[in-house]
Amino acid sequence: MGKDLRDFLQQVKAAGPNFYAEVRKPLKPKLDPFILQQKLSKEGRNPVIYCPEIEGSKLPLVTGLLGSYELLGLAMDMDPKKVDKSEISKEFRRRAAGAQPVKVIPTSHAPVREVILKGKDVDLGLLPITQHHELDSGKYVAGGFLICKNPDTGIPNAGVYRHELKGKDQLGCGFAPAHNAGYIAGRYGALGKSMEVAIVIGHHPAVVLGCCVEGPVGMNELEVAGGLLGEPLEVVQAETVDLQVPAGAEIIIEGVIERPMDGPSTTDGPFGECTRYYGGVQRCYQMRVTALTMRRDAIYHDLVPAHAEHNLAGILAAETSIHDAVKKLVPSVKAVHVPMSGVTYHIYVSIKKRVQGEGKLAGIAALAGQSRTTMVVVVDEDVDVFDEADVMWAIATRVIADRDVSIISNVTGQRLNPSAHDETGLGEGGMVSKMIIDATKPVDLPFATRVTPNKELWQSMRLEDYLK
Ligand SMILES: Cc1cc2nc3c(=O)[nH]c(=O)nc-3n(C[C@H](O)[C@H](O)[C@H](O)COP(=O)(O)O)c2cc1C
């Protein structure tokens, strides 16, 4: 079998207690796992957390799989004890570029088909679905990714979306209209067809990372997932819907959105969001579950929205797409970072500046690489974009505001941005201003020389030779 969640759990266990923690008491599905995760984070610890007992379910729960840069690196087989954010970002770019076609295997070989519940036997209450935050409207499946198929091309699409528990066999599907799943649901509606879907819960985290890549309609995230895994993703034909689903998953919820032609027919929210604010009530689709298939000893994967992990899951994909966009206009781009402090709204870009004005050009290109951005800071190559203090130093010492700061007003942002203004009053809009700070030095004027350590001494001096 191909790589799966269990392989990853073994890797984190082997990496030691900084990377894996096991809970020894039963937890309530409402809030408990997340308070635990947040308390650990407050102490600077972000391990994978394994919860063997969640009240009301026989299944264990695992969370925090993507809760730190170390774990993102480990998902791509990098050493978690040597974290270099720039190397992790590069490795993601390299692997994502090597998408691999899926490998179809016989259903009889698929662990996720050990248990099959259909019809009256479907009961989402079997799963330890949790309520993550106090003011959330209810329990949500948040760590799964949903597969559907573009009705025009037949190409699969996968992404992570929130799914509010709405009944024994009913789930919400909170596709943002701007995301491909939202577009695809609209196409099914226009064609007057129902939309088949499958939510996959519990797989190797590289697969989840692949499903967070925001590509064009037509990009097959399951193939990107193969690139990130370093091997083709093994799939089987689903039980009740015409979709291929990962054979090595822990749990699959198959179902159908019956009348997408009526548009999103229900609502979900409030919901604690990636911005660390509650998002309001939003319109969403509703799916009827047609089958629940799982391993005999399935592990439920959860992912806490509003925790750093929510943004970490998409950061490497965002850096890749922004890097590609900048490279088209500024081939001398050195690095791109989406810092966690900016909840994915901020971008830092470094370039080897060749001509005057190229800093701003890189900023414009970076804005094109990700729609939700509100601020881009462009720095010279001597500034480390992965070191926030270095970026702030460049702003402090290289920026003349009326020359180097550009603002574009009234652009569509992300509807979750609490500062976005929404003239429609429908909660569907979200206008922001976008700011470019060009913190690069002028190339055509003399500029002060940065104080840096002597290169030879820096390389040759070993602290242990000098210190007691
Ligand atoms: C934990 C988590 C929760 C997310 N929730 C949603 C959501 O509710 N709705 C949504 O449209 N995107 C959500 N996203 C972002 C999408 O997964 C991401 O943008 C994906 O690339 C969308 O794929 P698509 O454009 O193919 O639909 C979430 C991402 C993560 C990591």
The ligand as a Tripos MOL2 file, in Angstrom:
@<TRIPOS>MOLECULE
LIG
   31    33     1     0     0
SMALL
NO_CHARGES

@<TRIPOS>ATOM
      1 C1         -8.8950   23.9380    7.6270 C.3       1 LIG1
      2 C2         -9.3190   24.5660    6.3480 C.ar      1 LIG1
      3 C3        -10.6420   24.9410    6.2010 C.ar      1 LIG1
      4 C4        -11.0800   25.5070    5.0110 C.ar      1 LIG1
      5 N1        -12.3840   25.8250    4.8840 N.ar      1 LIG1
      6 C5        -12.8490   26.2600    3.7030 C.ar      1 LIG1
      7 C6        -14.2540   26.4440    3.5270 C.ar      1 LIG1
      8 O1        -15.0600   26.2540    4.4220 O.2       1 LIG1
      9 N2        -14.6720   26.8640    2.3090 N.ar      1 LIG1
     10 C7        -13.8150   27.0810    1.2630 C.ar      1 LIG1
     11 O2        -14.2520   27.4290    0.1730 O.2       1 LIG1
     12 N3        -12.4710   26.9330    1.4280 N.ar      1 LIG1
     13 C8        -11.9800   26.5140    2.6080 C.ar      1 LIG1
     14 N4        -10.6370   26.3190    2.7820 N.ar      1 LIG1
     15 C9         -9.7120   26.6730    1.7040 C.3       1 LIG1
     16 C10        -9.7470   25.6600    0.5760 C.3       1 LIG1
     17 O3         -9.4870   24.3590    1.0280 O.3       1 LIG1
     18 C11        -8.6770   25.9630   -0.4580 C.3       1 LIG1
     19 O4         -8.8040   27.2710   -0.8800 O.3       1 LIG1
     20 C12        -8.7800   25.0370   -1.6500 C.3       1 LIG1
     21 O5         -7.6770   25.2260   -2.4830 O.3       1 LIG1
     22 C13       -10.0490   25.2880   -2.4340 C.3       1 LIG1
     23 O6        -10.0880   24.3830   -3.5130 O.3       1 LIG1
     24 P1        -10.9340   24.6340   -4.8190 P.3       1 LIG1
     25 O7        -10.6020   26.0110   -5.3510 O.co2     1 LIG1
     26 O8        -10.4940   23.5360   -5.7100 O.co2     1 LIG1
     27 O9        -12.3770   24.5550   -4.4430 O.co2     1 LIG1
     28 C14       -10.1720   25.7440    3.9570 C.ar      1 LIG1
     29 C15        -8.8410   25.3720    4.1140 C.ar      1 LIG1
     30 C16        -8.4080   24.7780    5.2920 C.ar      1 LIG1
     31 C17        -6.9710   24.3620    5.4130 C.3       1 LIG1
@<TRIPOS>BOND
     1     1     2 1
     2     2     3 ar
     3     2    30 ar
     4     3     4 ar
     5     4     5 ar
     6     4    28 ar
     7     5     6 ar
     8     6     7 ar
     9     6    13 1
    10     7     8 2
    11     7     9 ar
    12     9    10 ar
    13    10    11 2
    14    10    12 ar
    15    12    13 ar
    16    13    14 ar
    17    14    15 1
    18    14    28 ar
    19    15    16 1
    20    16    17 1
    21    16    18 1
    22    18    19 1
    23    18    20 1
    24    20    21 1
    25    20    22 1
    26    22    23 1
    27    23    24 1
    28    24    25 2
    29    24    26 1
    30    24    27 1
    31    28    29 ar
    32    29    30 ar
    33    30    31 1
@<TRIPOS>SUBSTRUCTURE
     1 LIG1         1 GROUP 0 **** ****
